[in-house]
Amino acid sequence: MNAIHPIVKKESISIAMIGMVEGNGHPYSWSAIFNGYDREEMKKCPYTTIPQYLGLQPKNSFGIKGCKVTHIWTDDPSDAVSVAKASLIPNVLKEPEDAIGSVDAVCITTDIGHEHVKRCKPFIDAGIPVFIDKPMTDNLTDLKIFNGWVEEGKHLMSSSCMRYSKEFMPYRISTAELGELKLIIKTMAKTWERYGIHAVEAVYPILGQGFLSVQNLSDGNDNMVFIKHKSGTKVQIPVIKDMYGGFGDMSLVGTGSSVYVKSSDTYYSFKTQLEQFIKYLRTGVRPFPYQETVECMKIIIAGIMSKEQNGSEIFLDEIK
């Protein structure tokens, strides 16, 4: 049993949301999960699915006990003003570093992996715990830096919300009714570099540690990724730019039966992900081992390497 060593010992935790890039509206949604939101202002959010799924939730579902988003900074200053109004954030920062000394934790709310070391460093250096949006990184140089920070006792955590999709939970407990699991197909939209991690972390808790190799047959835009696991199960991840209809879809096929599952409750996945980060702050106990994050990042990096090498099979144990 893990010993409890709180990272943040205060009853009330103040959080800063830092960063916003094109195609990612997490500052709106994550802040609303903590703070609640202004319905009229949220209608102005450029990501229309966010007010849609927030609007489905009962008012009492918002909030994580003892936590508030109190500060916001975005790459475009006008975005910060909009998010602050919509998600009830009292302080808009001129620079991200201005959060230091005013908050207890930071969420890096961007999903471009090679930017994350730079975005995290001021807060890591200041001893502020950081949650990093998926993927934590997309290259080996930065993965080594993150690993070094963890070895030094710095506090950071990263995951995809699909790790917590409630519709996939039964198959993380057991796939016995399917017989010997032979194949998992997890479809995804947008790009492998930014969104492949959603598919990887949806699958990872079902198979567990032990991914062997990655092969990415890409035409330069779309990706067909093949992954082998030590269990013998094969994983296929098609990532097609505009395939939004398959964003939450997963098929599991065994020797005895098969099942198709669709994840659709985005709010639940996001809230559970953020609750796990807060639990980590209050206990010092990770919801899953950091080594799982390392393995997931190696899968993403191997997919990029394979794409660059015209579809070569990349073995994870060769990625040092």
Backbone as numpy.savetxt, mean C-alpha at the origin, in Angstrom:
# Nx Ny Nz CAx CAy CAz Cx Cy Cz
5.35 -14.56 21.97 4.51 -13.37 21.97 5.39 -12.12 21.97
5.08 -11.17 21.07 5.87 -9.96 20.95 5.66 -9.03 22.14
6.75 -8.47 22.66 6.65 -7.51 23.75 6.11 -6.19 23.21
5.41 -5.45 24.08 4.82 -4.18 23.71 5.79 -3.06 24.03
6.22 -2.34 23.01 7.11 -1.19 23.19 6.56 -0.06 22.33
5.65 0.75 22.87 5.01 1.79 22.06 6.02 2.72 21.38
5.75 3.03 20.13 6.56 4.00 19.40 6.09 5.41 19.73
4.79 5.59 19.78 4.19 6.86 20.21 3.44 6.58 21.51
3.84 7.22 22.57 3.28 6.94 23.89 2.14 7.89 24.27
1.87 8.87 23.42 0.82 9.84 23.71 -0.56 9.23 23.49
-1.53 9.69 24.25 -2.92 9.24 24.09 -3.47 9.70 22.75
-3.15 10.94 22.39 -3.65 11.54 21.16 -2.51 11.63 20.14
-2.72 11.04 18.96 -1.70 10.99 17.92 -2.05 11.97 16.80
-1.11 12.85 16.48 -1.27 13.83 15.40 -0.50 13.35 14.18
-1.15 13.40 13.02 -0.58 12.83 11.79 -0.52 13.89 10.70
0.55 13.86 9.91 0.66 14.70 8.72 0.55 13.82 7.48
-0.24 14.26 6.52 -0.29 13.64 5.19 0.64 14.44 4.28
1.59 13.73 3.65 2.63 14.40 2.89 2.68 13.87 1.45
2.45 14.76 0.49 2.64 14.45 -0.92 1.36 14.06 -1.64
1.32 14.41 -2.92 0.20 14.01 -3.78 0.66 14.07 -5.23
0.48 12.96 -5.94 0.90 12.87 -7.34 -0.29 12.51 -8.20
-0.15 12.76 -9.49 -1.24 12.52 -10.43 -1.69 11.06 -10.38
-2.99 10.87 -10.33 -3.56 9.54 -10.33 -3.76 8.93 -8.96
-3.44 9.67 -7.90 -3.53 9.12 -6.54 -4.18 10.14 -5.61
-5.37 9.83 -5.12 -6.11 10.75 -4.25 -6.11 10.37 -2.79
-5.12 9.60 -2.35 -5.11 9.12 -0.97 -5.14 10.21 0.09
-4.55 11.41 -0.11 -4.69 12.43 0.93 -6.16 12.73 1.26
-7.02 12.72 0.25 -8.45 12.93 0.49 -9.04 11.79 1.32
-8.88 10.57 0.82 -9.57 9.43 1.42 -8.99 9.04 2.78
-7.65 8.96 2.87 -7.05 8.58 4.14 -7.36 9.61 5.23
-7.29 10.88 4.88 -7.57 11.92 5.88 -9.03 11.86 6.32
-9.93 11.59 5.37 -11.35 11.49 5.72 -11.61 10.30 6.65
-10.89 9.23 6.46 -11.06 8.06 7.33 -10.71 8.41 8.77
-9.69 9.23 8.97 -9.32 9.67 10.32 -10.25 10.76 10.85
-10.56 11.74 10.02 -11.18 12.98 10.49 -12.67 13.12 10.23
-13.24 12.26 9.37 -14.54 12.59 8.81 -14.33 13.58 7.67
-15.42 14.08 7.09 -15.24 14.95 5.94 -16.44 15.86 5.72
-16.21 16.90 4.94 -17.26 17.82 4.54 -17.82 17.32 3.20
-19.07 16.93 3.21 -19.67 16.29 2.04 -19.64 17.20 0.81
-19.95 18.47 0.98 -20.00 19.39 -0.16 -18.60 19.64 -0.72
-17.62 19.82 0.16 -16.26 20.03 -0.31 -15.69 18.78 -0.96
-16.06 17.61 -0.45 -15.54 16.36 -1.02 -16.09 16.13 -2.42
-17.22 16.70 -2.75 -17.76 16.57 -4.10 -16.82 17.19 -5.14
-15.96 18.10 -4.69 -15.01 18.76 -5.58 -13.74 17.92 -5.80
-13.61 16.82 -5.08 -12.45 15.94 -5.24 -12.38 15.45 -6.68
-11.22 15.58 -7.32 -11.12 15.17 -8.73 -11.20 13.66 -8.96
-11.10 12.88 -7.90 -11.19 11.42 -8.00 -12.60 11.01 -7.58
-13.47 10.83 -8.56 -14.90 10.70 -8.30 -15.26 9.47 -7.47
-14.44 8.43 -7.54 -14.78 7.23 -6.76 -14.65 7.49 -5.26
-13.83 8.48 -4.86 -13.64 8.72 -3.42 -14.91 9.22 -2.76
-15.55 10.30 -3.22 -16.82 10.69 -2.59 -17.89 9.62 -2.73
-17.81 8.80 -3.78 -18.80 7.74 -3.94 -18.70 6.72 -2.81
-17.48 6.18 -2.57 -17.41 5.14 -1.53 -17.44 5.72 -0.13
-16.97 6.96 0.05 -17.14 7.59 1.36 -18.61 7.79 1.67
-19.38 8.15 0.64 -20.81 8.40 0.84 -21.61 7.18 1.22
-21.06 5.99 0.98 -21.76 4.76 1.35 -21.61 4.43 2.84
-20.66 5.09 3.51 -20.34 4.71 4.89 -21.22 5.45 5.89
-21.67 4.77 6.94 -22.38 5.47 8.02 -21.44 6.43 8.72
-21.99 7.52 9.23 -21.17 8.57 9.83 -20.29 8.04 10.96
-20.81 7.07 11.73 -20.04 6.58 12.88 -18.90 5.65 12.49
-18.75 5.36 11.18 -17.64 4.52 10.77 -16.35 5.31 10.62
-16.45 6.64 10.58 -15.26 7.46 10.40 -14.57 7.70 11.74
-13.26 7.80 11.65 -12.46 8.05 12.85 -11.71 6.81 13.31
-10.48 7.02 13.77 -9.67 5.99 14.43 -9.32 6.57 15.79
-9.69 5.89 16.83 -9.66 6.42 18.20 -8.30 7.05 18.55
-8.37 8.29 19.02 -7.17 8.97 19.50 -6.28 9.53 18.41
-6.74 9.52 17.15 -5.88 9.94 16.03 -6.59 10.98 15.17
-5.85 11.98 14.74 -6.35 12.98 13.80 -5.26 13.36 12.81
-5.66 13.63 11.59 -4.77 14.26 10.62 -4.84 15.76 10.87
-3.74 16.32 11.28 -3.71 17.73 11.68 -2.95 18.61 10.69
-2.15 18.00 9.80 -1.32 18.77 8.88 -1.33 18.12 7.49
-1.25 18.95 6.45 -1.24 18.46 5.08 -0.25 19.28 4.25
0.50 18.57 3.41 1.34 19.21 2.39 1.22 18.40 1.12
1.03 19.09 -0.01 1.01 18.42 -1.30 1.95 19.13 -2.26
2.36 18.39 -3.29 3.32 18.93 -4.26 2.77 20.19 -4.93
1.48 20.20 -5.24 0.81 21.40 -5.75 0.07 22.03 -4.56
0.46 23.24 -4.14 -0.15 23.86 -2.95 -1.67 23.96 -3.01
-2.23 24.10 -4.19 -3.70 24.22 -4.29 -4.39 22.92 -3.91
-3.73 21.80 -4.15 -4.30 20.51 -3.74 -4.43 20.43 -2.22
-3.43 20.93 -1.51 -3.46 20.87 -0.05 -4.64 21.66 0.50
-4.92 22.81 -0.08 -6.05 23.62 0.36 -7.36 22.87 0.14
-7.47 22.22 -1.01 -8.68 21.45 -1.33 -8.86 20.27 -0.39
-7.78 19.52 -0.16 -7.85 18.37 0.75 -8.19 18.82 2.16
-7.58 19.90 2.61 -7.82 20.39 3.97 -9.28 20.74 4.18
-9.89 21.39 3.20 -11.32 21.74 3.31 -12.20 20.50 3.31
-11.89 19.57 2.41 -12.73 18.38 2.27 -12.60 17.44 3.46
-11.38 17.28 3.98 -11.11 16.28 5.01 -10.81 16.88 6.38
-11.19 18.14 6.56 -11.21 18.78 7.89 -9.84 18.81 8.54
-8.82 19.19 7.77 -7.45 19.27 8.27 -7.13 20.72 8.61
-6.77 21.04 9.86 -6.64 22.44 10.27 -5.40 23.16 9.76
-4.32 22.43 9.41 -3.05 23.10 9.09 -2.53 22.69 7.72
-2.33 23.70 6.86 -1.71 23.49 5.56 -0.26 23.96 5.64
0.67 23.08 5.29 2.09 23.36 5.43 2.66 23.99 4.16
3.63 24.88 4.34 4.34 25.45 3.19 5.40 24.49 2.66
6.04 23.76 3.56 7.05 22.77 3.20 6.79 21.50 4.00
7.11 20.33 3.45 6.84 19.09 4.19 7.58 19.03 5.52
8.81 19.55 5.56 9.61 19.51 6.78 8.99 20.33 7.91
8.07 21.22 7.58 7.43 22.03 8.61 6.58 21.19 9.56
6.29 19.94 9.16 5.53 19.05 10.04 6.37 18.58 11.23
7.70 18.60 11.08 8.58 18.12 12.14 8.42 19.02 13.38
8.19 18.39 14.52 7.96 19.11 15.75 6.50 19.36 16.05
5.64 19.11 15.04 4.20 19.36 15.22 3.36 18.10 15.16
3.93 17.00 14.65 3.15 15.77 14.52 3.90 14.59 15.12
3.15 13.51 15.36 3.72 12.30 15.94 4.05 11.23 14.90
3.44 11.36 13.71 3.66 10.38 12.65 3.34 11.03 11.32
3.86 10.42 10.25 3.68 10.95 8.90 3.22 9.82 7.98
2.30 10.14 7.09 1.94 9.24 6.00 2.44 9.85 4.69
3.28 9.12 3.98 3.73 9.54 2.66 2.70 9.02 1.66
1.88 9.92 1.13 0.70 9.52 0.35 0.95 9.62 -1.15
2.07 9.08 -1.60 2.39 9.03 -3.02 2.80 7.61 -3.38
2.64 7.25 -4.67 2.88 5.86 -5.06 3.92 5.72 -6.16
4.89 6.63 -6.20 6.01 6.52 -7.13 7.21 6.07 -6.30
7.56 4.80 -6.44 8.51 4.18 -5.52 9.87 4.85 -5.45
10.39 5.32 -6.59 11.75 5.87 -6.55 11.80 7.26 -5.93
10.67 7.82 -5.55 10.65 9.11 -4.85 10.63 8.96 -3.33
10.40 7.75 -2.84 10.04 7.61 -1.43 11.20 7.80 -0.46
12.40 7.40 -0.82 13.53 7.66 0.09 13.67 9.16 0.34
13.65 9.93 -0.73 13.79 11.39 -0.60 12.65 11.98 0.23
11.43 11.51 0.01 10.28 12.05 0.74 10.33 11.65 2.22
10.83 10.46 2.50 10.85 9.96 3.88 12.00 10.51 4.72
13.13 10.78 4.08 14.38 11.03 4.81 14.28 12.11 5.89
13.67 13.27 5.64 13.63 14.28 6.71 12.94 13.78 7.97
11.92 12.94 7.79 11.15 12.46 8.94 11.87 11.29 9.63
12.47 10.42 8.84 13.29 9.34 9.41 14.43 9.94 10.24
15.11 10.95 9.68 16.22 11.59 10.39 15.75 12.26 11.68
14.50 12.73 11.68 13.94 13.40 12.86 13.35 12.42 13.86
13.38 11.13 13.53 12.83 10.12 14.45 11.32 10.01 14.43
10.69 10.47 13.35 9.23 10.42 13.25 8.85 9.15 12.48
7.97 8.31 13.02 7.55 7.10 12.31 6.77 7.45 11.05
6.96 6.62 10.03 6.43 6.92 8.70 5.67 5.72 8.15
4.49 5.99 7.60 3.79 5.00 6.77 3.95 5.42 5.32
4.36 4.49 4.46 4.68 4.78 3.07 3.68 4.07 2.17
3.03 4.84 1.31 2.10 4.25 0.37 2.82 3.26 -0.54
2.08 2.33 -1.07 2.63 1.33 -1.97 3.07 1.93 -3.30
4.10 1.36 -3.96 5.09 0.45 -3.40 6.14 1.23 -2.61
6.70 0.62 -1.60 7.70 1.31 -0.80 8.84 1.82 -1.68
9.27 0.96 -2.63 10.29 1.38 -3.58 10.19 0.53 -4.83
10.90 0.93 -5.86 10.91 0.17 -7.11 12.32 -0.09 -7.61
13.32 0.04 -6.71 14.70 -0.18 -7.13 15.54 -0.66 -5.95
16.62 -1.38 -6.27 17.45 -2.01 -5.25 18.22 -1.00 -4.41
18.68 0.07 -5.01 19.46 1.07 -4.28 18.65 1.61 -3.10
17.41 1.97 -3.36 16.57 2.52 -2.30 16.10 1.44 -1.33
15.91 0.21 -1.81 15.54 -0.88 -0.90 16.64 -1.08 0.15
17.90 -0.98 -0.27 19.01 -1.10 0.68 18.95 0.01 1.73
18.56 1.21 1.31 18.46 2.32 2.26 17.35 2.06 3.27
16.19 1.62 2.79 15.09 1.30 3.71 15.50 0.19 4.67
16.15 -0.85 4.14 16.60 -1.95 5.00 17.57 -1.45 6.07
18.46 -0.55 5.67 19.40 0.03 6.63 18.69 0.80 7.72
17.68 1.57 7.35 16.92 2.32 8.35 16.25 1.38 9.35
15.66 0.30 8.85 15.00 -0.65 9.74 16.02 -1.31 10.66
17.18 -1.67 10.13 18.23 -2.27 10.95 18.71 -1.31 12.03
18.66 -0.02 11.75 19.06 1.01 12.73 17.98 1.27 13.77
16.82 0.64 13.61 15.73 0.84 14.57 14.79 1.96 14.21
14.89 2.47 12.99 13.93 3.50 12.55 12.57 2.85 12.34
11.53 3.64 12.48 10.18 3.10 12.43 9.51 3.47 11.11
9.29 2.47 10.26 8.60 2.69 9.00 7.82 1.44 8.65
6.79 1.66 7.84 5.91 0.56 7.45 5.32 0.90 6.09
5.08 -0.11 5.27 4.48 0.10 3.97 3.65 -1.11 3.60
2.54 -0.88 2.91 1.74 -2.00 2.41 0.74 -1.49 1.39
0.21 -2.42 0.62 -0.95 -2.16 -0.22 -2.21 -2.41 0.59
-3.24 -1.63 0.32 -4.52 -1.87 1.01 -5.08 -3.24 0.66
-4.70 -3.81 -0.49 -5.26 -5.10 -0.89 -4.77 -6.25 -0.02
-3.74 -6.02 0.77 -3.35 -7.00 1.79 -4.50 -7.23 2.77
-5.38 -6.23 2.90 -6.45 -6.28 3.90 -7.84 -6.44 3.28
-7.94 -6.74 1.99 -9.24 -6.90 1.36 -10.04 -8.00 2.04
-11.22 -7.65 2.54 -11.98 -8.61 3.33 -12.48 -9.78 2.49
-12.72 -9.54 1.19 -13.23 -10.60 0.34 -12.21 -11.71 0.12
-10.92 -11.39 0.27 -9.87 -12.40 0.07 -9.53 -13.14 1.37
-10.05 -12.66 2.50 -9.66 -13.21 3.80 -9.87 -14.71 3.93
-11.00 -15.27 3.49 -11.20 -16.72 3.68 -10.10 -17.57 3.06
-9.51 -17.11 1.97 -8.51 -17.90 1.26 -7.11 -17.68 1.84
-7.00 -16.69 2.71 -5.76 -16.53 3.48 -5.77 -17.47 4.67
-6.96 -17.86 5.09 -7.09 -18.84 6.18 -6.85 -20.25 5.63
-7.48 -20.56 4.49 -7.34 -21.90 3.93 -7.83 -21.93 2.48
-7.13 -22.70 1.66 -7.61 -23.00 0.30 -7.85 -24.50 0.15
-8.03 -25.19 1.27 -8.12 -26.66 1.26 -9.25 -27.16 0.37
-10.37 -26.43 0.31 -11.51 -26.90 -0.46 -11.24 -26.89 -1.97
-10.15 -26.22 -2.37 -9.79 -26.18 -3.79 -8.88 -27.33 -4.19
-8.45 -28.12 -3.21 -7.45 -29.15 -3.48 -6.07 -28.53 -3.45
-5.15 -29.09 -4.21 -3.80 -28.52 -4.30 -3.87 -27.27 -5.18
-3.48 -26.13 -4.62 -3.60 -24.87 -5.35 -2.55 -24.83 -6.46
-3.03 -24.63 -7.69 -2.15 -24.66 -8.85 -1.90 -23.29 -9.46
-2.91 -22.43 -9.44 -2.81 -21.18 -10.18 -3.62 -20.08 -9.48
-3.02 -18.89 -9.41 -3.75 -17.69 -8.99 -3.60 -16.66 -10.11
-4.71 -16.09 -10.52 -4.70 -15.00 -11.51 -5.24 -13.76 -10.84
-4.42 -12.72 -10.77 -4.85 -11.45 -10.15 -4.66 -10.33 -11.16
-5.76 -9.83 -11.69 -5.70 -8.79 -12.70 -5.50 -7.41 -12.06
-4.91 -6.49 -12.84 -4.63 -5.14 -12.32 -4.60 -4.14 -13.48
-4.95 -2.90 -13.19 -4.91 -1.82 -14.17 -3.67 -0.95 -13.94
-3.54 0.08 -14.77 -2.48 1.09 -14.70 -1.11 0.49 -15.03
-0.12 0.59 -14.14 1.23 0.15 -14.48 1.76 -0.85 -13.45
2.69 -1.72 -13.92 3.35 -2.65 -13.00 4.13 -1.89 -11.93
4.82 -0.82 -12.34 5.70 -0.10 -11.42 4.95 0.49 -10.25
3.74 1.00 -10.47 2.98 1.66 -9.40 1.86 0.79 -8.84
1.25 -0.07 -9.66 0.07 -0.82 -9.22 0.25 -2.32 -9.17
1.38 -2.82 -9.67 1.63 -4.25 -9.55 1.65 -4.71 -8.10
2.07 -3.84 -7.19 2.13 -4.20 -5.77 0.75 -4.53 -5.20
-0.29 -3.89 -5.73 -1.65 -4.25 -5.27 -1.91 -5.74 -5.52
-1.56 -6.20 -6.71 -1.78 -7.60 -7.04 -0.89 -8.52 -6.22
0.37 -8.13 -6.08 1.33 -8.96 -5.33 0.88 -9.11 -3.88
0.47 -8.02 -3.24 0.10 -8.11 -1.83 -1.29 -8.71 -1.62
-2.12 -8.74 -2.66 -3.36 -9.50 -2.56 -3.08 -10.99 -2.49
-2.07 -11.42 -3.26 -1.73 -12.84 -3.35 -0.83 -13.29 -2.20
0.07 -12.43 -1.76 1.12 -12.83 -0.81 0.58 -13.52 0.44
-0.45 -13.00 1.12 -0.90 -13.67 2.36 -1.54 -15.04 2.11
-1.90 -15.34 0.87 -2.45 -16.65 0.56 -1.34 -17.69 0.45
-0.24 -17.33 -0.20 0.87 -18.27 -0.42 1.96 -18.17 0.63
2.18 -16.98 1.19 3.23 -16.79 2.18 4.60 -16.66 1.54
5.60 -16.57 2.39 6.98 -16.36 1.93 7.43 -17.52 1.05
8.28 -17.22 0.08 8.83 -18.28 -0.75 8.61 -18.09 -2.24
8.52 -16.85 -2.70 8.43 -16.60 -4.14 9.81 -16.79 -4.76
9.83 -17.45 -5.92 11.09 -17.89 -6.51 11.56 -17.02 -7.67
10.67 -16.74 -8.61 11.11 -16.03 -9.82 9.97 -15.24 -10.43
10.36 -14.27 -11.28 9.40 -13.38 -11.94 9.80 -13.25 -13.40
8.82 -13.33 -14.28 9.03 -13.12 -15.71 7.96 -12.16 -16.21
8.37 -11.07 -16.84 7.44 -10.04 -17.30 7.52 -9.94 -18.82
6.48 -10.42 -19.48 6.40 -10.32 -20.93 5.61 -9.05 -21.25
6.34 -7.97 -21.54 5.73 -6.65 -21.71 5.90 -6.17 -23.15
4.91 -5.43 -23.62 5.02 -4.82 -24.94 5.49 -3.36 -24.83
5.97 -3.00 -23.64 6.42 -1.63 -23.39 5.42 -0.83 -22.60
4.16 -1.21 -22.67 3.11 -0.55 -21.90 2.43 -1.53 -20.95
1.68 -2.45 -21.52 1.02 -3.47 -20.71 2.01 -4.58 -20.33
1.66 -5.30 -19.25 2.56 -6.32 -18.72 1.80 -7.62 -18.47
2.41 -8.74 -18.81 1.91 -10.05 -18.42 2.99 -10.70 -17.56
2.73 -10.73 -16.25 3.76 -11.15 -15.30 3.46 -12.56 -14.80
4.49 -13.42 -14.86 4.39 -14.80 -14.40 5.32 -14.97 -13.21
4.78 -15.52 -12.11 5.55 -15.66 -10.88 5.46 -17.10 -10.39
6.60 -17.63 -9.94 6.63 -18.98 -9.38 6.83 -18.91 -7.88
6.17 -19.82 -7.16 6.27 -19.91 -5.70 6.77 -21.29 -5.32
7.45 -21.38 -4.20 8.06 -22.66 -3.78 7.03 -23.76 -3.57
5.78 -23.39 -3.34 4.71 -24.37 -3.15 4.37 -25.11 -4.44
4.82 -24.56 -5.56 4.44 -25.10 -6.86 3.33 -24.32 -7.52
2.68 -23.43 -6.76 1.62 -22.60 -7.31 2.21 -21.55 -8.25
1.57 -21.38 -9.40 1.95 -20.33 -10.35 1.02 -19.14 -10.15
1.56 -17.95 -10.37 0.77 -16.73 -10.27 0.89 -15.97 -11.58
-0.24 -15.54 -12.11 -0.27 -14.70 -13.29 -0.87 -13.34 -12.94
-0.16 -12.27 -13.30 -0.65 -10.92 -13.04 -0.63 -10.13 -14.34
-1.77 -10.06 -15.04 -1.85 -9.16 -16.19 -2.10 -7.73 -15.70
-1.24 -6.81 -16.14 -1.40 -5.40 -15.78 -1.59 -4.62 -17.08
-2.84 -4.24 -17.33 -3.20 -3.54 -18.57 -3.74 -2.16 -18.22
-3.19 -1.15 -18.84 -3.36 0.24 -18.43 -4.80 0.61 -18.10
-5.73 0.32 -18.99 -7.11 0.77 -18.79 -8.06 -0.36 -18.39
-7.52 -1.44 -17.82 -8.34 -2.60 -17.44 -8.93 -2.41 -16.04
-9.68 -1.32 -15.87 -10.24 -1.00 -14.55 -11.29 -2.01 -14.12
-11.89 -2.70 -15.09 -12.90 -3.70 -14.74 -12.34 -4.87 -13.97
-11.03 -5.06 -14.02 -10.42 -6.19 -13.31 -9.64 -5.78 -12.08
-9.84 -4.56 -11.60 -9.00 -4.03 -10.52 -9.03 -4.90 -9.27
-10.20 -5.41 -8.91 -10.30 -6.19 -7.67 -10.49 -7.67 -7.88
-10.30 -8.18 -9.09 -10.63 -9.56 -9.42 -9.48 -10.52 -9.13
-9.82 -11.70 -8.62 -8.83 -12.74 -8.41 -9.47 -14.10 -8.59
-8.77 -14.99 -9.30 -9.21 -16.38 -9.47 -8.19 -17.32 -8.85
-8.67 -18.32 -8.12 -7.82 -19.35 -7.54 -8.26 -20.70 -8.08
-7.31 -21.47 -8.61 -7.64 -22.73 -9.27 -6.80 -23.85 -8.65
-7.49 -24.89 -8.22 -6.81 -26.03 -7.62 -7.11 -27.32 -8.34
-6.61 -28.42 -7.80 -6.83 -29.72 -8.43 -8.26 -30.22 -8.23
-8.96 -29.63 -7.25 -10.31 -30.10 -6.97 -11.41 -29.13 -7.34
-11.11 -27.84 -7.28 -12.14 -26.84 -7.55 -11.48 -25.49 -7.82
-12.29 -24.49 -8.09 -11.78 -23.15 -8.34 -12.77 -22.14 -7.79
-12.30 -20.89 -7.64 -13.16 -19.83 -7.12 -12.74 -18.50 -7.74
-13.73 -17.67 -8.01 -13.48 -16.30 -8.47 -13.96 -15.36 -7.37
-13.10 -14.42 -7.00 -13.41 -13.49 -5.91 -13.17 -12.07 -6.40
-14.05 -11.15 -6.00 -13.88 -9.75 -6.38 -13.85 -8.89 -5.13
-12.80 -8.10 -4.98 -12.69 -7.15 -3.87 -13.28 -5.82 -4.30
-14.22 -5.30 -3.50 -14.88 -4.05 -3.89 -15.01 -3.04 -2.76
-14.78 -3.46 -1.52 -14.95 -2.54 -0.38 -13.64 -1.82 -0.11
-13.39 -0.78 -0.90 -12.14 -0.01 -0.78 -12.03 0.65 0.58
-13.13 1.15 1.10 -13.10 1.84 2.39 -12.60 0.90 3.49
-13.13 -0.32 3.53 -12.70 -1.28 4.54 -11.21 -1.54 4.44
-10.71 -1.74 3.22 -9.29 -2.05 3.02 -8.41 -0.91 3.50
-8.77 0.33 3.12 -7.99 1.49 3.54 -8.03 1.67 5.05
-9.22 1.58 5.62 -9.32 1.82 7.06 -8.55 0.78 7.84
-8.66 -0.49 7.45 -7.93 -1.55 8.15 -6.43 -1.33 8.04
-5.97 -0.94 6.86 -4.55 -0.65 6.65 -4.07 0.45 7.60
-4.83 1.53 7.71 -4.45 2.65 8.57 -4.55 2.27 10.04
-5.55 1.48 10.40 -5.67 1.00 11.79 -4.46 0.16 12.18
-3.95 -0.63 11.24 -2.78 -1.46 11.54 -1.54 -0.59 11.75
-1.43 0.51 11.01 -0.31 1.42 11.24 -0.42 2.05 12.62
-1.61 2.46 13.01 -1.80 3.06 14.35 -1.51 2.04 15.44
-1.92 0.79 15.22 -1.62 -0.27 16.19 -0.12 -0.46 16.32
0.59 -0.37 15.21 2.06 -0.45 15.22 2.65 0.70 16.04
2.11 1.90 15.87 2.60 3.05 16.66 2.36 2.85 18.14
1.23 2.25 18.49 0.87 2.12 19.91 1.52 0.92 20.59
1.97 -0.06 19.82 2.52 -1.28 20.42 3.97 -1.55 20.02
4.41 -1.00 18.89 5.73 -1.34 18.36 5.77 -2.69 17.68
4.62 -3.35 17.57 4.54 -4.68 16.95 4.00 -4.54 15.53
4.75 -5.02 14.56 4.32 -4.95 13.17 3.16 -5.91 12.90
2.22 -5.52 12.03 1.12 -6.43 11.70 1.59 -7.64 10.89
2.73 -7.51 10.23 3.36 -8.61 9.50 4.85 -8.30 9.44
5.70 -9.31 9.27 7.14 -9.07 9.32 7.61 -8.14 8.20
8.57 -7.29 8.51 9.14 -6.40 7.50 9.73 -7.18 6.34
10.22 -8.40 6.60 10.81 -9.21 5.54 9.80 -9.50 4.43
8.52 -9.52 4.76 7.50 -9.70 3.71 7.49 -8.51 2.77
7.63 -7.31 3.32 7.71 -6.12 2.48 8.92 -6.19 1.56
10.05 -6.64 2.11 11.27 -6.78 1.30 11.03 -7.74 0.14
10.40 -8.88 0.43 10.16 -9.87 -0.63 9.22 -9.30 -1.70
8.19 -8.58 -1.26 7.26 -7.97 -2.22 7.97 -6.94 -3.09
8.86 -6.16 -2.49 9.61 -5.18 -3.28 10.52 -5.88 -4.28
11.11 -7.00 -3.90 11.97 -7.75 -4.83 11.15 -8.28 -6.01
9.90 -8.65 -5.75 9.03 -9.11 -6.85 8.77 -7.96 -7.82
8.48 -6.78 -7.30 8.26 -5.62 -8.16 9.53 -5.29 -8.94
10.66 -5.27 -8.26 11.93 -4.96 -8.91 12.28 -6.01 -9.96
12.04 -7.29 -9.65 12.31 -8.36 -10.61 11.45 -8.20 -11.86
10.20 -7.77 -11.68 9.32 -7.53 -12.82 9.84 -6.42 -13.71
10.40 -5.39 -13.10 10.99 -4.29 -13.87 12.25 -4.78 -14.59
13.08 -5.54 -13.89 14.31 -6.07 -14.49 13.98 -6.98 -15.66
12.99 -7.84 -15.51 12.61 -8.76 -16.57 12.12 -7.99 -17.80
11.33 -6.97 -17.55 10.85 -6.11 -18.65 12.01 -5.49 -19.40
13.01 -5.02 -18.66 14.18 -4.38 -19.27 15.05 -5.40 -20.01
14.92 -6.68 -19.63 15.74 -7.74 -20.23 14.92 -8.61 -21.18
13.89 -8.00 -21.79 13.09 -8.65 -22.82 12.43 -9.95 -22.36
11.95 -9.93 -21.11 11.19 -11.07 -20.62 11.99 -12.18 -19.99
13.24 -11.92 -19.64 14.05 -12.95 -18.96 13.43 -13.31 -17.61
13.60 -14.55 -17.20 13.15 -14.99 -15.88 14.17 -14.51 -14.85
13.71 -13.76 -13.85 14.58 -13.21 -12.83 14.32 -13.97 -11.52
15.37 -14.52 -10.94 15.25 -15.29 -9.70 15.50 -14.38 -8.51
14.60 -14.42 -7.54 14.67 -13.49 -6.40 15.93 -13.70 -5.58
16.39 -14.95 -5.48 17.58 -15.18 -4.65 18.85 -14.63 -5.29
18.76 -14.16 -6.54 19.89 -13.53 -7.20 19.86 -12.01 -7.02
18.77 -11.50 -6.45 18.65 -10.06 -6.19 19.16 -9.81 -4.79
20.34 -9.28 -4.71 20.98 -9.09 -3.40 20.90 -7.62 -2.99
